[in-house]
Amino acid sequence: MQIESTMLPGVLHADPADRLIIATARIKKYSLVTRDEKIQKYSQQGHLTVVKA
C-alpha cells in the first residue's frame, strides 16, 4: 500500500496519512466515509468512491 500511495492517479494533496487511507480504500475496493473536503474533491475525479459524512 505504501507504493500505491505514492502513485495515486489524478491530483491530490501531499498529506501522507490521507494518501495511505485512499490507497488502502482503492486496493480493498472500499467506499470511504469522510468529511474531509480534499478527499471528497479527489473522489470527484473518479478515482475513489466516497460517502459524505
Buried (B, 14 or more C-beta within 10 A) or exposed (E): EEEBBEEBEEEBEEEEEBBBBBBBBBEEEEEBEBEBEEBBEBBEEEBBEBEEE
